Amino acid sequence: MGLSGISKSTVSKLCKDIDDRVGAFLDRPLTGDWPYLWLDATYLKQREGGRIVSVAAIIAVAVDGEGKREIVGLHIGPSEAETFWSTFLKSLVRRGLRGTKLVISDAHEGLKAAIRRVMGATWQRCRVHWMRNALAYVPKGQQSMASASLRQAFLQDSPEKAKVVWRAAADQMREKWPRLGQFMDDSEHDVLAYMGFPEQHRAKLHSTNPLERLNKEMKRRADVVGIFPSEQSILRLIGAVLLEQNDEWQLQHRYMQAEGMAGLIPPTIDGEATPLPSAQITPQAA
């Protein structure tokens, strides 16, 4: 660019400008209802007290009542601690996140309790990660057969049919692999939670796969850095990547059909949400 160098003050100003933009983006107020929320973690290396530690960059993506998706939050810390998840979810609520009916994530320790306590929402365990965990109970030579059998429940068009097929598969697996049968018993509700929501939305509700492209872009940028010198440097880079991606999403068509949202969002009277009777706010009402 014809420059012989960049002064420290120029670098500081550029960093401050980025921090201000990223801060405004990550702290912006959230308005309206957000029926669906995805949470996923990308692990990064950071220097801390003379050591190199692994930290989780937790990203929250939500879909609003019109079917549009946005990146609504970023938090850095140890992903296994319940207090970490509770703090993050409470920060989203303080900014205005409301009306969340389903939260989709992997099975991080402490997250399920935090979702129930802070959000009061149903939890969907990521089906892709669940399948990997399930097949770990099966010898490699038989995993293809077991996988085909496990997937049958996911091909059903109603929660009732899915549960019947799931129970049959669990009993079948129990004969050969008792631990897999028990694993299916324990995780049935969490893996099939998405089946109780509008059919036209289910393809995007059963896993965190919709965030895969976003995670890959974050990792691509982070790999250039390698080891981050501080938490602020992670927020600066990853926050800028999220801001860029969010702007791109706003130019695209809506992510989900708005028609299926009707039974998930309470009607409003003079701009105020009116609580629905319990029979109307169940996922099946949609």
C-alpha positions in Angstrom: 0.0 0.0 0.0 3.1 2.3 -0.1 3.4 2.5 3.7 6.7 2.2 5.4 5.0 1.1 8.6 2.1 1.6 11.0 2.6 3.5 14.3 1.5 2.1 17.6 -1.1 4.8 18.0 -2.6 3.9 14.6 -2.8 0.3 15.6 -4.5 1.3 18.9 -7.0 3.4 17.1 -7.9 0.6 14.7 -8.3 -1.8 17.5 -10.5 0.6 19.4 -12.7 1.1 16.4 -13.1 -2.6 15.9 -13.8 -3.1 19.7 -16.5 -0.4 19.6 -18.2 -1.9 16.6 -18.0 -5.5 18.0 -19.1 -4.4 21.4 -22.2 -2.5 20.0 -23.1 -5.6 18.0 -22.7 -8.1 20.9 -24.5 -5.9 23.4 -27.3 -4.7 21.2 -30.9 -5.0 22.5 -33.0 -8.0 21.3 -36.6 -7.3 20.5 -39.6 -9.5 19.8 -39.8 -13.3 20.3 -37.0 -15.8 19.5 -38.6 -19.3 19.4 -35.4 -21.2 18.5 -31.9 -20.8 20.0 -28.8 -22.7 18.9 -25.7 -22.9 21.2 -22.3 -24.2 20.0 -18.7 -24.0 21.2 -15.5 -23.6 19.3 -12.4 -24.3 21.3 -9.4 -21.9 21.1 -5.9 -21.6 22.7 -5.3 -18.6 24.9 -2.3 -17.5 27.1 -3.3 -17.1 30.7 -0.9 -16.4 33.6 2.1 -17.7 31.6 0.2 -20.9 30.6 -1.6 -21.9 27.4 -5.2 -22.9 28.1 -8.1 -24.1 26.1 -11.2 -21.9 26.2 -14.6 -22.2 24.6 -16.0 -19.4 22.4 -19.7 -20.0 22.8 -21.9 -18.7 20.0 -25.6 -18.2 20.2 -27.8 -18.0 17.1 -31.5 -17.5 17.2 -34.5 -17.3 14.8 -37.1 -14.6 15.4 -40.9 -14.8 14.8 -40.5 -13.9 11.2 -38.2 -16.8 10.5 -35.0 -14.7 10.2 -31.8 -15.8 12.0 -29.3 -13.7 13.8 -26.2 -14.2 15.8 -27.3 -13.0 19.2 -24.3 -13.6 21.5 -20.7 -14.6 22.1 -19.1 -15.6 25.4 -15.6 -16.9 26.3 -14.9 -19.3 29.2 -14.9 -22.9 30.5 -17.9 -24.5 28.8 -18.4 -27.3 31.3 -19.3 -25.1 34.2 -23.0 -24.6 34.9 -22.3 -21.1 36.2 -20.7 -20.2 32.9 -23.8 -21.2 30.9 -26.2 -19.6 33.4 -24.2 -16.3 33.2 -24.3 -16.3 29.4 -28.0 -17.2 29.2 -28.9 -14.5 31.7 -27.0 -11.9 29.7 -29.1 -12.8 26.7 -32.3 -12.5 28.7 -31.3 -9.1 30.1 -30.7 -7.9 26.5 -34.3 -8.9 25.6 -34.2 -12.5 24.4 -37.6 -13.9 25.1 -40.2 -16.4 23.9 -37.6 -19.2 23.4 -39.3 -22.6 23.1 -36.4 -24.8 22.0 -32.7 -24.7 22.6 -30.4 -26.9 20.5 -26.9 -27.8 21.6 -24.5 -30.6 22.4 -24.7 -32.3 25.8 -22.3 -30.0 27.7 -22.3 -30.5 31.4 -24.4 -28.0 33.3 -26.0 -26.6 30.2 -29.3 -28.6 30.5 -29.9 -27.3 34.0 -29.0 -23.8 33.0 -31.5 -23.9 30.1 -34.3 -25.1 32.3 -33.5 -22.6 35.1 -32.9 -19.5 33.0 -34.8 -20.0 29.8 -37.6 -22.3 30.8 -37.3 -23.9 27.4 -37.2 -27.4 26.0 -33.7 -28.8 25.3 -32.8 -30.6 22.0 -29.7 -32.7 22.2 -27.7 -32.4 18.9 -28.7 -35.5 17.0 -25.4 -35.7 15.1 -23.3 -35.7 18.3 -25.7 -38.1 19.9 -25.3 -40.6 17.0 -21.5 -40.5 17.5 -21.9 -41.2 21.2 -24.4 -44.0 20.5 -22.1 -45.8 17.9 -19.2 -45.8 20.4 -21.1 -48.7 22.1 -21.0 -50.7 18.9 -18.1 -52.6 17.3 -16.8 -50.8 14.2 -17.7 -53.6 11.9 -21.4 -53.4 12.9 -21.8 -49.6 13.2 -23.3 -49.2 9.7 -26.1 -51.6 10.5 -26.7 -50.1 13.9 -26.7 -46.6 12.4 -29.4 -47.5 9.9 -31.6 -49.0 12.6 -31.2 -45.9 14.9 -32.1 -43.5 12.1 -35.5 -45.1 11.5 -37.0 -43.1 14.3 -35.9 -39.9 12.7 -37.7 -40.7 9.5 -41.1 -40.7 11.1 -43.6 -37.9 10.5 -45.0 -37.6 14.0 -43.7 -37.7 17.6 -45.9 -40.7 18.4 -44.6 -42.8 15.5 -41.0 -41.8 16.3 -41.3 -42.9 19.9 -42.8 -46.3 18.9 -39.9 -46.9 16.5 -37.4 -45.6 19.0 -38.6 -48.0 21.7 -38.5 -51.0 19.3 -34.9 -50.1 18.2 -33.8 -49.7 21.8 -35.1 -53.1 22.7 -33.5 -54.6 19.7 -30.1 -53.0 20.5 -30.4 -54.0 24.1 -30.1 -57.7 23.2 -26.7 -57.2 21.6 -25.4 -54.1 23.3 -27.0 -53.5 26.7 -25.1 -50.2 27.3 -26.5 -48.8 24.0 -30.0 -49.8 25.0 -29.6 -48.0 28.3 -28.1 -45.0 26.6 -31.2 -44.8 24.3 -33.5 -45.1 27.3 -31.8 -42.2 29.0 -31.6 -39.9 26.0 -34.9 -40.5 24.2 -36.7 -37.4 25.3 -33.8 -35.1 24.6 -33.0 -36.4 21.1 -36.6 -36.5 19.9 -37.6 -33.1 21.4 -37.6 -31.5 18.0 -40.4 -33.8 16.8 -42.9 -31.9 18.8 -42.3 -28.7 16.8 -43.7 -27.6 13.4 -42.8 -30.2 10.7 -41.5 -27.6 8.3 -38.9 -26.5 10.8 -37.7 -29.9 12.0 -34.9 -30.3 9.4 -33.0 -27.4 11.0 -33.9 -28.1 14.6 -32.5 -31.6 15.3 -28.8 -30.6 15.5 -26.3 -27.8 15.6 -25.3 -28.5 12.0 -26.8 -25.2 10.8 -23.8 -23.6 12.6 -21.1 -25.7 11.0 -20.3 -23.2 8.2 -20.0 -20.4 10.8 -17.7 -22.5 13.0 -15.5 -23.4 10.1 -15.0 -19.8 9.2 -14.2 -18.9 12.8 -11.6 -21.7 13.0 -10.1 -20.6 9.7 -9.5 -17.1 11.0 -8.4 -18.3 14.4 -5.9 -20.8 13.0 -4.0 -17.8 11.5 -3.5 -16.5 15.1 -2.7 -19.8 16.7 -2.6 -18.8 20.3 -4.5 -15.7 21.4 -2.7 -13.4 23.8 -5.9 -12.5 25.8 -9.6 -12.9 26.0 -10.1 -9.5 24.6 -8.2 -10.5 21.4 -10.6 -13.4 21.0 -13.6 -11.2 21.3 -12.1 -8.7 18.8 -11.4 -11.3 16.1 -14.3 -13.7 16.6 -16.7 -10.9 17.2 -15.7 -9.2 14.0 -16.2 -12.5 12.1 -19.7 -12.9 13.6 -20.6 -9.3 12.8 -19.6 -9.9 9.2 -21.6 -13.1 9.0 -24.6 -11.6 10.6 -24.7 -8.7 8.1 -24.5 -11.3 5.3 -27.5 -13.2 6.8 -29.6 -10.1 6.8 -29.3 -9.9 3.0 -30.6 -13.5 2.6 -34.1 -14.9 2.5 -35.7 -15.8 5.8 -34.2 -19.0 7.3 -37.4 -20.6 8.3 -41.0 -20.5 7.1 -42.9 -17.9 9.1 -46.2 -19.8 8.9 -45.0 -22.4 11.4 -44.3 -19.7 14.0 -47.9 -18.8 14.6 -48.5 -21.4 17.4 -45.1 -20.6 19.1 -45.6 -16.9 19.6 -48.3 -15.4 21.9 -50.7 -12.9 20.3 -50.3 -9.3 21.1 -52.8 -6.7 22.3 -51.7 -3.1 21.9 -48.1 -4.2 21.5 -48.1 -6.3 24.7 -47.8 -10.1 24.6 -50.8 -11.9 25.9 -50.0 -15.3 27.5 -51.5 -18.2 25.7 -53.4 -20.9 27.6 -51.1 -23.9 28.2 -52.8 -26.0 25.5 -51.9 -23.3 22.9 -48.2 -23.0 23.7 -47.3 -26.6 23.4 -45.2 -27.3 20.3 -48.0 -29.4 18.8 -50.2 -26.4 18.6 -48.1 -25.3 15.7 
